[in-house]
Amino acid sequence: MVRVEQLMTRDLACIEATQSVSAASNMLRIKNIGSLLVMQGSEMVGIVTESDIVRKVVAFHLQAEFVQVQQIMSTPIVSIDETESIFEAAGIMKASGTRHLAVGNEEQVLGMLSVRDLLAPISRDEL
């Protein structure tokens, strides 16, 4: 059985809540990722995704330079324990209507898991 910890991305990409959506979009592009954890100081307060930007900024023709990430972020962050199976992760994503999960344990967030990450075992025929 493939576990979440085997597929998650360990490099956490974060942005400060008061940063602009334009800065967030640029960071997503540079890192070639689909989501950023949103921080307020040392506290994780939400997540901003490509979908948030498209649905909440682009669709309304807002100027991304003048919209703060905290205005469009999704909260609370949906999470899963690192030891859970990818089938459990897929179920949580479906039930919560999200494509990104924070992965952690009782003490901290260790990484992120996206729908794209779930496709890796299929491409290697490991299921």
Sequence and secondary structure as in RCSB ss.txt:
>XXXX:A:sequence
MVRVEQLMTRDLACIEATQSVSAASNMLRIKNIGSLLVMQGSEMVGIVTESDIVRKVVAFHLQAEFVQVQQIMST
PIVSIDETESIFEAAGIMKASGTRHLAVGNEEQVLGMLSVRDLLAPISRDEL
>XXXX:A:secstr
  BHHHH B S  EEETTSBHHHHHHHHHHHT SEEEEEETTEEEEEEEHHHHHHHTGGGT  GGGSBHHHH B 
S  EEETTSBHHHHHHHHHHHT SEEEEE SS EEEEEEHHHHTHHHHHT  
